[in-house]
Amino acid sequence: MVKRLYKSNENKMIDGVCGGIAEYFDIDPTLVRLGWVVICALGGSGIIAYIIAAIIIPRNPQ
């Protein structure tokens, strides 16, 4: 079975990007969200990366 990256339908706060990444790597979604906050606080590029990921990563078809 091929592992695919999708936006999460269950673990979502804004668009499901962090939840989808957490499901892909099988980690807690809170850790991914905290990582995004740290990236945003350090340089601000995390906001742009999140917007790009929200556009590029497809929704989970299930």
VENSULVEN-V31870 format. One record per residue. N is the residue number from 0. SS is DSSP state (A for helix, B for strand, O for the rest). OMEGA is omega in radians with two decimals (NA if undefined). D_LAST is the distance of its C-alpha to the last C-alpha in Angstrom with 2 decimals. Layout:
BEGIN
N|SS|OMEGA|D_LAST / N|SS|OMEGA|D_LAST
END
This chain:
BEGIN
0|O|-3.13|15.46 / 1|O|3.14|15.18 / 2|O|-3.11|14.09 / 3|O|3.10|12.45 / 4|O|3.10|12.83 / 5|O|2.96|10.22 / 6|B|-3.10|10.99 / 7|O|3.04|10.00 / 8|O|-3.11|8.71 / 9|O|-3.07|10.98 / 10|O|-3.12|13.86 / 11|O|3.06|14.92 / 12|O|3.11|18.43 / 13|O|-3.11|18.95 / 14|O|3.10|16.04 / 15|O|-3.11|14.01 / 16|A|-3.13|15.81 / 17|A|3.09|17.68 / 18|A|3.10|14.87 / 19|A|3.09|12.89 / 20|A|3.12|16.23 / 21|A|3.10|16.92 / 22|A|-3.13|13.82 / 23|A|-3.12|14.78 / 24|A|3.10|18.36 / 25|O|3.08|17.77 / 26|O|-3.12|20.11 / 27|O|3.14|20.54 / 28|A|3.12|19.12 / 29|A|3.11|22.60 / 30|A|3.12|24.23 / 31|A|3.12|22.22 / 32|A|3.08|23.07 / 33|A|3.07|26.67 / 34|A|3.10|26.76 / 35|A|3.13|25.79 / 36|A|3.12|28.55 / 37|A|3.13|31.04 / 38|A|3.12|30.32 / 39|A|-3.11|30.73 / 40|A|-3.08|33.93 / 41|A|-3.08|35.48 / 42|A|3.14|35.28 / 43|O|-3.13|32.97 / 44|A|3.13|30.97 / 45|A|3.11|27.91 / 46|A|3.12|27.42 / 47|A|3.12|27.49 / 48|A|3.13|25.17 / 49|A|3.14|22.58 / 50|A|3.11|22.89 / 51|A|3.13|22.59 / 52|A|3.13|19.50 / 53|A|3.12|17.89 / 54|A|-3.00|18.77 / 55|A|-3.04|17.95 / 56|O|-3.12|14.73 / 57|O|3.05|11.69 / 58|B|3.06|8.77 / 59|O|-3.09|5.54 / 60|O|-3.10|3.82 / 61|O|NA|0.00
END
